Amino acid sequence: MGSSIQVQNLNLNYSWKQHSKQIFNNLNLRIDPGQFVTVIGGNGSGKSSLIKLILGLVSPGSGIVSVNGHKVRAGYPQSVRQGQIAYLAQRLEDLFFAETVFEELNYKRGHHQSTIDKALDKLDLSRFLHRSIESLSGGERQALALAQYMTSQGSILLLDEPSSYLDQNHANILKAYLAESHEAGHTILHVTQYENEIAWGTHLIDLNKPEPGVESV
């Protein structure tokens, strides 16, 4: 299932009016196939930017980001659309595109029904299948976000601070799912602001360091 992520000589700056902030200066990283990497760092250190660079949602000033040896190009995340990458965003409102729970879980490419049924059962969503997403409570939307994520067939899993909106029960379900996925050989990049989640993975990137790199936990 080998899937790797590489960042080479990357520079990224954000500008607003007369202000400019450097996020990355000559950043070099390699995440090898099957690694479970946790990304930490303070506000403004570039945690979410790193995820967006890998997806192609943000373009670097210079340097190269590649996934499985292919350069990432800016625009709608083709890797997500084609099922190579599963992405759990930081905000619930960025995750849903269909009108009903059923449509959300079935509009994507080639899911096996057994995978969907398993996620529905684990997250107690079967009774909400034909409900509109707009009518769901916050907790029900959390469950749908996880079900959507857990039914993806992507070999690379990206997560941008999902615990910011997950309650403890759903966070525990996510933790167990990531452990199973790691054991199955998926490559995982998990951004978090919580110290207790550092131990979820096997490797660490601390963006607060002058020259951040992938280190064993």
N, C-alpha and C positions, 0 to 999 in steps of 0.2 A: 504493500500500500504506500510505499515510500513517497513522501511529499516534503519538499524543503522550501524554506523562505530565506532569501539572501538580500541584504542591504549593503550597497557598496558606495563609499565616498559620498554619502548623502548630506545635502544641506537643505534646510528648510527655514524660511523666514515668513512671518506674518506681518503685514503692513496695514495700518488704519490711519487715514489722513496723514499727519506728519509723523506718526509713530511707527516704529518697526521693532519687532522682537525676534531674536534668533532662537529657534527651537532646537534644531540639530546642526552641528558643525562637524562635517566629515565623519558621519556616523557609519560604522561598519559592524554588521551582525550577520551571523549565519545560524538558522534554526534547522537542525538536522531532522530527517524523517523520523517520526515516532516520539520526538521530544515533547514533553509537557512543560511549557515555559510560562512562568508568571512574570508580569511586568508591573513594577512599582515605581513610584516617584511622586514628588510634590505637585501641587497645582501649577500648570504651565510647563511641566517638564517634557511633555510630548507623548504621554501615554496613549491618549485617544488618537493623536495625529499619526502615531506609528501604525495603528490598526487601519486608519483611513488611507495611508500611503500604500499599504499592502492590498487594499481593496481597489485602489485607483480613484478614490473619492477626493484625494488631495494630490496635487502634483508637486514634486520636489523642485527646489530652485536649480539643483544640479545633483548628479548621482543617479544610481540605478536601483530599483527594487524589482526583484524577480521571484516568481513562484514556479517551482518545478522547472527551472531553467529558462522560463519565458518572461520577458520583460513586462511588467505591469504598465498598462496604458490608462490614461485618465479617462473618466467617464463612468457611465453606469457599470457597476461591478459585473463584468462578464463572467468572472469565475463563480460568482454567486448564482447567476442566472443559469449557468451550465451545470451547477451542482458540484463543482470542485471544492467550493468553500462554503461552510455553514457559518452564518454571522448572527450573533446575538448582540443587538445594539444597546446603547446606554439608556435610551428612552423608549418606552412602550409605544408611543405614537409613531415611531419610525418603523415599526415592525409589520404592520398589517396593511394589506392591499385589497382584500376582498370584502364582501358585505356580510357574509355569514361565517360561522365557525367551520361548517362543512366545506364551503368554497375556499376558505383560507388554507385548509389542510389538504385540499385536493387539486388546487390550481397548478401546483408545481409539477415538474417532470417526474414521470414514472415511479411514484411511491408504491411499494408493496402494501396491500391493504392490511396485512398482518402487523406491519410496523406501525401504521396509523392506529390500529385497534389497540395495540399494546400501550401506546402513549396515551390514548383516550382513557383506558382503564386505569393506568397509573396516576393520572392527573384528574380523574373523576369528571371527564368532560363529555361523556357520551350523551348525557341528557341535555346538553347545550348545543348539539350539532346544528340544529336549524334555527338557532337564535342569531340575531344580528350582533355583530361585534360591538356596535354602539350601545347595545342594551346590557352588556356584561358589566359586572362590578370590577373594581380594581383587582381583587384576588382572582377572579375568573379570567381576566385578561392576562395576568401573570401566568396562569396555567396554560392558556392558549399560546403565549409566547414560547413557553418551554416545549409544548407539544409540537409546534411548528419547527423548532430548533432540533428536537430529538428525532423527527422524521426525515431530516435531511440526510442525504447519502454522501455528503462531502468528506473527503479524506483529511481536510484541514479545518479545524474548528477555531474560530475567532470569537472572543467575548470581550466586550467593552464595559466593564463595571456593571454587570447585570445585578449584583447584589444591592445596588442603589435602589432598586424598586421591588426586589423579591422579599417576601416574608420568610421566616426561618424554615417553614415546612418546604417551600418551593426551593429555597437555597440548598437544603439537604438533598432534595431530589436531583438538582443540577449537579451537586458534588458527586453523587453516586453515578450519574450518567457519564460524567467526565472521566471518572476512574475506570469505568467499563470501556469507554472509548479509547482511553490511553492503552489499556491492556490489549485492545484489539488492533493497536498499531496506528491510530490516528495521531496527527501532529496538532498540538493544541497551543494556542497563544491566548493567555488569559490576563486581562488588565484588571487590577483591583486596587482599592485604597485601604483594604482591611488586612491587618497583620495576620489574623488567624487563617486567611486564605492562602498565604504564602506556601504553607505546607501541602496544599492541594497538588502542586506540581513537583517535578523533579529538578527543574532548572529555574534560574532567576535572572532577570534583567532589571538592574536598578538604574533608572535614568537620572538619578541625582548624582551619580558618579561622573567625574570628568570624562572618563572614557568607558562608557557602559558596554558590557559584553555579556554573553550567555555563560552563567556560572552554575555549577552543580549545587543543589540545596543540601 
